[in-house]
Structures are given as C-alpha cells and as structure tokens.
Amino acid sequence: MELSRDFPDVKIIAITGGGRIDPEQYLSMAKSFGARYTFAKPVAREKLLNAVRELLG
C-alpha cells in the first residue's frame, strides 16, 4: 500500500505460495493495493515473463 502511495507509477507483480489463508485471498488483497498482475505458485514461466515484458514495455 505504501509503495503504491509513495510511487504511484510503480508496477507491481505479486506472487504467493499461500500461507495461513488461501492464496487467492492474498492475491485479491494485492490487487486492491495496486498489483498489476497476481500469480499463485507455481507460476508458469511464460506467464510471468509476459507480465514482466508488458509492464516494462
């Protein structure tokens, strides 16, 4: 949240393997905090690379 607030143009990709709660809940929170892409592990290499390419392009 602070990162998005302090640097509004930051491009965030969130990745989670889960934890105490369902991974989708973490990813939903990350989206609401400004993540442009969210992925649950295991992440397909090509999907992650495509997201990085798009955000850098």
KAURLIN-V114715 format. One record per residue. N is the residue number from 1. PHI is phi in whole degrees, -180 to 180 (999 if undefined). OMEGA is omega in whole degrees, -180 to 180 (* if undefined). D_LAST is the distance of its C-alpha to the last C-alpha in Angstrom with 1 decimal. Layout:
BEGIN
{{N PHI OMEGA D_LAST} {N PHI OMEGA D_LAST}}
END
This chain:
BEGIN
{{1 999 -179 23.7} {2 -65 180 24.3} {3 -60 179 20.8} {4 -65 180 19.5} {5 -69 -176 22.4} {6 -77 -178 22.2} {7 -135 -172 18.4} {8 -59 -179 17.4} {9 -92 -178 13.7} {10 -65 -179 13.5} {11 -111 -173 11.4} {12 -110 170 14.1} {13 -117 -180 14.6} {14 -104 179 18.4} {15 -132 179 20.4} {16 -138 174 24.2} {17 -109 -179 27.1} {18 102 -177 29.4} {19 157 -178 32.3} {20 -73 179 35.0} {21 -122 180 33.5} {22 -60 -180 31.7} {23 -53 -179 28.1} {24 -64 177 27.1} {25 -69 176 28.7} {26 -61 -177 26.6} {27 -68 176 23.4} {28 -64 177 24.7} {29 -64 180 25.4} {30 -60 177 21.9} {31 -60 -178 20.5} {32 -67 178 23.0} {33 -92 173 22.1} {34 117 178 18.5} {35 -65 -180 16.7} {36 -82 178 13.8} {37 -133 175 14.6} {38 -134 -180 18.1} {39 -140 171 19.6} {40 -98 178 23.3} {41 -74 -4 24.3} {42 -76 -179 24.5} {43 -98 175 20.8} {44 -67 -176 20.1} {45 -52 -177 18.0} {46 -66 178 15.9} {47 -63 179 15.2} {48 -65 179 14.1} {49 -62 178 11.9} {50 -63 178 10.3} {51 -64 179 9.8} {52 -62 180 8.4} {53 -59 -179 5.8} {54 -64 -178 5.1} {55 -70 178 5.6} {56 -84 -175 3.8} {57 -82 * 0.0}}
END
